[in-house]
């Protein structure tokens, strides 16, 4: 995986209320609240010892000693969740900290390679960081090493170096053992690669067939794990969903989408993580320059990682007309959509790119509230069950983002960050 972008604050002056450390007592007063599903006007939200203690009226009594944060003209939303990233095995802490700087308090890692010879990273490091519950890092759940066919994507990357050490699955007969090995390594869920195209050369790659996909799904479900699939075409998407996958890690690319695609996905109960941000980049419409040149972003970008935001377009860009149409159909059909970026791929970076993804989802047909839910309550219910994330309600973790304006009406206001809290601790930029 390419290295990760590191930067600090986003698009609005930050009000600093404390040092990163132990959570305390904070009252956000007279604020509009998007609670993960609904909008509540004029509320006072009390944070105590890392949890949301109460969500009361604007004139609720504030306990003595509480830090009072003015909420007028602002909106409080749950900490955001990016449902498709690839956390750098070389710099995991930097990646997770950068995500948090942009209000992303949790991420879903969609592939982490096993260590090649001489490299020591393992999923154990993710587990250690989560167990430490550090206030300066976003939480992470990971697929670990995904499932691919011999010679399949991504073994061709880095000059084919991955083929030497990546485990691969030849057919359905080995699915149970393969899934068991991934879970033993620490995978929280299972991801499969269903793609037969090399985007660099345009040539064909081997990929999993539907029988093998179904066997992997069965093995994952037998161990109480989700199974998701990376696809490139609508045909592959339908095959994977028909084989029982719980969700798609991307929407497909292409010039068009079938009129019934949304209804088909809805009938199977699957969810979709569109990742329009990276798809638009490979289709020649990268957000990278806009992200990189955004107010109060560029000066905080680590120079080592700027190249992914300014990566040149593919020589033969794909079409994304069908991608946008498919997302519109999925939204119309009521399919659960999750916001994800595929950071740090072409034109993307941790944290910042999620705000552009939300904008793309709205442009594709979601309402701003639906887009906010796609990055809060919906992924929390799917990938972080029992984690008390994704909602502004009493008893939930105080993972919160305060922004100027009203993103429930104008989604771009999520970029106007005033303050981020992770388990009740205000992040100091």
Protein Blocks (a to p, Z undefined) as FASTA:
>chain_A
ZZddddfdehiacddfbdcddddddddehiacdehjaccehiadddeehiafbdcdfkbc
cdehiacddfehiacddddddfbdcddfklmmlmmmmmmmnopabdcdfbdcdddehiab
dfklmmmmmmnopakbccdddekjadddehiafklgghhlmmmmpccdfblmlmmmmmmm
mmmnopabdcddddfbdfknopacddddfklmmmmmmmmmmnopacddddfbfklmmmmm
mnopabdfbdcedjbdcfklmmmmmmnopacdfklmmmmmmnopafklmmmmgghklmmp
cfklmmmmmgccdfbdcdfklmmmmmmmmmmnopacdddehiacehiaehjlmmmmmmmm
mmnopafklmmmmmmmmmmmmmmghklgaiacehiacddcddehjfklmmmlmmmcfbdc
eehiacdZZ
